[in-house]
Amino acid sequence: MTAALELDWEKLFAARLSATRARPYLATALFALRAVASDRVPTMAVDTHWRCYVSPRFVDSMPVGELGGVWVHEVSHLLRDHHGRGDRYAATLEDGAGERLRINIAADCEINDDVYGDGLPWPDGAVRPEHLGLEPGELMEDYLRRFTLGARTQNWAWLDCGSGADGLERPWDLEPCEEDGLTREERDAIRFRVARGMDGPPGSAPAGWRRWAEEVFHPPQPWRALLGAAVRSAVSAGGTGDDYTYAKPARRTTSLPGVILPSLRRRPPRVSVVIDTSGSVSDEELGTALLEIAEIGRAVGGRGTVTVMSCDAAARVAEPLCRAEGISLVGGGGTDLRSGFTKALAGTPRPDVIVALTDGFTPWPSSPPPCRTVVGLFRRPVPHPDDDYTYRRPQTPGWARTVQIG
């Protein structure tokens, strides 16, 4: 009977130092991994508690440089939360080992371009998007929509990066309390610290890692729901849509003989949407604006009147909202939304709420409009303090409720 091979810890940790020299921005995460020797794991694999299970035979067979690349590969799965994302994806379909293998392959497609090369050699058999006829630089979820298991993936049937890569628990996984597994707070602190090291002017971190770091600091928000909530809050505020009428006298009239008091009537709110169509707004953002108009119509609940107007340096014709797809977006010149506010307020009847959809590069009215205002602000990269920007996006006014969209 062959004796069990002892894990070469010195070689394993030398490979981690090699990985740290090649990817210094991942040093915190690499040294946070808890290495656990295991004969049950095929190569190296991670679990959701940041433990790295290592096969002694695999370490014995790998050069130090390639082993360093595997360290970076495994910790990349954890930093990018592939286990959480894999669980969320698996919940939408019939789950199983085959589907989890597909998730692992898609996750490898996402990270391998950022892991290997530039000091870390590509190992034989590493997954690449082009092997599946796909473009590099996309996310795991994008790849999952574009390939299935078959002839192109059969060479990766052995692939197993552990529960930390796809969310499915493995037989070799230890209990959460064993072998120094990290808590949720510790894991989040590591992600934040690594992201902070990448957040700044372009440096050695690849574009995929910089995109990840930006999302750690500014996680995606349900902006469409936030915009709808802001509009609903504005149209339901006290005084909005209120009007007096003598058609139905007030109940207090009976206590005042000879005097007729009007009653307060709640009428449907009126919303005016001003869309920035200047040259600085892209076609993609104008398409997003049309989607926001549909959300605004739903926020009002069909009870009010919504008008839409294009505005660059001059305001265009205000159109009633029937279908968002039928709105004409005209413009392309400079930006001055003040003319849009002026035209909206000059309408009869006057709007209860103005919604401005803009990139923010515009002067704003010097005084608050006599109605509530919501600004849907198209996202723009935040310039770094060391960058030489001659023009920075002005702040939105304090009297407007601002929601980042896109």
QUIKAZI-V175443 format. One record per residue. N is the residue number from 1. SS is DSSP state (H for helix, E for strand, - for the rest). PHI is phi in radians with two decimals (* if undefined). Layout:
N;SS;PHI / N;SS;PHI
This chain:
1;-;* / 2;-;-1.27 / 3;-;-1.23 / 4;-;-1.13 / 5;-;-1.41 / 6;-;-1.34 / 7;-;-1.25 / 8;-;-1.45 / 9;H;-1.11 / 10;H;-1.08 / 11;H;-1.15 / 12;H;-1.07 / 13;H;-1.36 / 14;H;-1.12 / 15;H;-1.15 / 16;H;-1.15 / 17;H;-1.10 / 18;H;-1.07 / 19;H;-1.12 / 20;H;-1.19 / 21;H;-1.14 / 22;H;-1.35 / 23;-;-2.28 / 24;H;-1.07 / 25;H;-1.24 / 26;H;-1.82 / 27;H;-1.02 / 28;H;-1.02 / 29;H;-1.23 / 30;H;-1.08 / 31;H;-1.46 / 32;H;-1.46 / 33;-;-1.12 / 34;E;-1.75 / 35;E;-1.37 / 36;E;-2.30 / 37;E;-1.26 / 38;-;-2.67 / 39;-;-1.41 / 40;-;-1.53 / 41;-;-1.54 / 42;-;-1.12 / 43;-;-2.33 / 44;E;-2.30 / 45;E;-2.61 / 46;E;-2.06 / 47;-;-1.93 / 48;-;-1.25 / 49;-;-1.75 / 50;-;1.15 / 51;E;-1.88 / 52;E;-1.89 / 53;E;-1.54 / 54;E;-2.19 / 55;-;-1.42 / 56;H;-1.00 / 57;H;-1.16 / 58;H;-1.14 / 59;H;-1.08 / 60;H;-1.12 / 61;H;-1.57 / 62;-;-1.81 / 63;-;-1.12 / 64;H;-1.03 / 65;H;-1.08 / 66;H;-1.20 / 67;H;-1.13 / 68;H;-1.09 / 69;H;-1.11 / 70;H;-1.18 / 71;H;-0.96 / 72;H;-1.13 / 73;H;-1.03 / 74;H;-1.18 / 75;H;-1.23 / 76;H;-1.15 / 77;H;-0.98 / 78;H;-1.27 / 79;H;-1.06 / 80;-;-1.59 / 81;-;0.96 / 82;H;-1.15 / 83;H;-1.23 / 84;H;-1.18 / 85;H;-1.17 / 86;H;-1.13 / 87;H;-1.09 / 88;H;-1.14 / 89;H;-1.20 / 90;H;-1.10 / 91;-;-1.18 / 92;-;-1.63 / 93;-;-2.60 / 94;-;-1.29 / 95;-;-1.42 / 96;-;2.94 / 97;H;-1.06 / 98;H;-1.10 / 99;H;-1.19 / 100;H;-1.20 / 101;H;-1.09 / 102;H;-1.10 / 103;H;-1.11 / 104;H;-1.07 / 105;H;-1.11 / 106;H;-1.13 / 107;H;-1.12 / 108;H;-1.13 / 109;H;-1.03 / 110;H;-1.19 / 111;H;-1.71 / 112;H;-1.11 / 113;H;-1.12 / 114;H;-1.53 / 115;H;-1.49 / 116;-;-1.70 / 117;E;1.55 / 118;-;0.92 / 119;-;1.82 / 120;E;-2.14 / 121;-;-1.18 / 122;-;-1.23 / 123;-;-1.39 / 124;-;-1.10 / 125;-;1.46 / 126;-;-1.14 / 127;-;-1.31 / 128;-;-2.29 / 129;H;-0.98 / 130;H;-1.15 / 131;H;-1.14 / 132;H;-1.79 / 133;-;1.29 / 134;-;-2.01 / 135;-;-1.48 / 136;-;-1.29 / 137;-;1.55 / 138;-;-1.84 / 139;-;-1.63 / 140;H;-0.93 / 141;H;-1.10 / 142;H;-1.15 / 143;H;-1.14 / 144;H;-1.06 / 145;-;-1.36 / 146;-;-2.09 / 147;-;-2.59 / 148;-;-2.21 / 149;-;-1.22 / 150;-;3.14 / 151;H;-1.07 / 152;H;-1.26 / 153;H;-1.86 / 154;H;-1.14 / 155;H;-1.28 / 156;H;-1.91 / 157;-;-1.10 / 158;-;-1.37 / 159;-;-1.07 / 160;-;-2.74 / 161;-;-1.61 / 162;-;1.61 / 163;H;-1.14 / 164;H;-1.24 / 165;H;-1.78 / 166;H;-2.41 / 167;-;1.60 / 168;-;-1.57 / 169;-;-1.09 / 170;-;-1.86 / 171;-;-1.07 / 172;-;-1.51 / 173;-;-1.13 / 174;-;-1.39 / 175;-;-1.15 / 176;-;-0.97 / 177;-;-1.49 / 178;-;-1.57 / 179;-;0.91 / 180;-;1.02 / 181;-;-1.11 / 182;-;-1.44 / 183;-;-1.36 / 184;H;-1.03 / 185;H;-1.13 / 186;H;-1.15 / 187;H;-1.12 / 188;H;-1.13 / 189;H;-1.13 / 190;H;-1.14 / 191;H;-1.02 / 192;H;-1.14 / 193;H;-1.17 / 194;H;-1.12 / 195;H;-1.09 / 196;H;-1.10 / 197;H;-1.20 / 198;H;-1.68 / 199;-;-1.43 / 200;-;2.87 / 201;-;-1.04 / 202;-;-0.92 / 203;-;-2.35 / 204;-;-1.48 / 205;-;-1.26 / 206;-;-1.13 / 207;H;-1.06 / 208;H;-1.08 / 209;H;-1.27 / 210;H;-1.15 / 211;H;-1.09 / 212;H;-1.08 / 213;H;-1.09 / 214;H;-1.09 / 215;H;-1.27 / 216;H;-1.15 / 217;H;-1.36 / 218;-;-2.26 / 219;-;-1.08 / 220;-;-1.00 / 221;-;-1.97 / 222;-;-1.28 / 223;H;-1.13 / 224;H;-1.17 / 225;H;-1.17 / 226;H;-1.14 / 227;H;-1.12 / 228;H;-1.05 / 229;H;-1.14 / 230;H;-1.11 / 231;H;-1.17 / 232;H;-1.06 / 233;H;-1.11 / 234;H;-1.18 / 235;H;-1.33 / 236;-;-1.71 / 237;-;-1.20 / 238;-;-1.01 / 239;-;1.64 / 240;-;-1.36 / 241;-;1.36 / 242;E;-1.54 / 243;E;-2.69 / 244;E;-1.76 / 245;E;-2.48 / 246;E;-1.60 / 247;E;-1.08 / 248;E;-2.27 / 249;E;-1.04 / 250;-;-1.20 / 251;H;-1.15 / 252;H;-1.27 / 253;H;-1.03 / 254;H;-1.12 / 255;H;-1.55 / 256;-;-2.21 / 257;-;-1.00 / 258;-;1.50 / 259;-;-2.09 / 260;-;-1.89 / 261;-;-1.80 / 262;E;-1.29 / 263;E;-1.73 / 264;E;-1.48 / 265;E;-2.01 / 266;E;-1.59 / 267;-;-1.79 / 268;-;-1.05 / 269;-;-1.24 / 270;E;-1.95 / 271;E;-2.13 / 272;E;-2.01 / 273;E;-1.83 / 274;E;-1.92 / 275;E;-1.81 / 276;E;-1.29 / 277;-;-1.97 / 278;-;-1.23 / 279;-;-1.14 / 280;-;-1.43 / 281;-;-1.72 / 282;-;-1.37 / 283;H;-1.08 / 284;H;-1.10 / 285;H;-1.22 / 286;H;-1.14 / 287;H;-1.11 / 288;H;-1.08 / 289;H;-1.04 / 290;H;-1.12 / 291;H;-1.13 / 292;H;-1.16 / 293;H;-1.08 / 294;H;-1.08 / 295;H;-1.16 / 296;H;-1.11 / 297;H;-1.04 / 298;H;-1.20 / 299;H;-1.11 / 300;H;-1.27 / 301;-;1.32 / 302;-;1.30 / 303;-;-1.54 / 304;-;-2.02 / 305;E;-1.92 / 306;E;-1.99 / 307;E;-2.04 / 308;E;-2.23 / 309;E;-2.43 / 310;E;-1.47 / 311;E;-2.68 / 312;-;-1.97 / 313;-;-1.57 / 314;-;-2.37 / 315;E;-1.45 / 316;-;-1.73 / 317;-;-1.28 / 318;-;-1.42 / 319;E;-1.96 / 320;E;-1.20 / 321;-;-1.40 / 322;-;-1.92 / 323;-;-2.34 / 324;H;-1.02 / 325;H;-1.15 / 326;H;-1.58 / 327;-;-1.34 / 328;-;-1.59 / 329;-;-1.88 / 330;-;-2.00 / 331;-;2.79 / 332;-;2.13 / 333;-;-1.65 / 334;-;-1.31 / 335;-;-2.17 / 336;-;-2.73 / 337;-;-1.27 / 338;H;-1.06 / 339;H;-1.17 / 340;H;-1.16 / 341;H;-1.10 / 342;H;-1.08 / 343;H;-1.18 / 344;H;-1.11 / 345;H;-1.29 / 346;H;-1.42 / 347;-;-1.20 / 348;-;-2.18 / 349;-;-1.33 / 350;-;-1.24 / 351;-;-1.21 / 352;-;-1.50 / 353;E;-2.47 / 354;E;-1.93 / 355;E;-2.00 / 356;E;-1.85 / 357;E;-1.88 / 358;E;-2.68 / 359;-;-1.53 / 360;-;1.59 / 361;-;-1.48 / 362;-;-2.72 / 363;-;-1.28 / 364;-;-1.96 / 365;-;-0.94 / 366;-;-1.25 / 367;-;-2.30 / 368;-;-1.09 / 369;-;-1.12 / 370;-;-1.37 / 371;-;-2.75 / 372;E;-1.26 / 373;E;-2.31 / 374;E;-2.13 / 375;E;-1.95 / 376;E;-1.67 / 377;E;-1.80 / 378;E;-1.09 / 379;-;-1.21 / 380;-;-2.37 / 381;-;-1.04 / 382;-;-1.44 / 383;-;-1.16 / 384;-;-1.32 / 385;-;-0.99 / 386;-;-1.44 / 387;-;-1.33 / 388;-;-1.63 / 389;-;-1.80 / 390;-;-1.44 / 391;-;-2.50 / 392;-;-1.95 / 393;-;-1.13 / 394;-;-1.14 / 395;-;-1.23 / 396;-;-1.26 / 397;-;-1.16 / 398;-;-1.18 / 399;-;-1.46 / 400;-;-1.92 / 401;E;-1.47 / 402;E;-1.87 / 403;E;-2.25 / 404;E;-1.28 / 405;E;-2.19 / 406;-;1.63
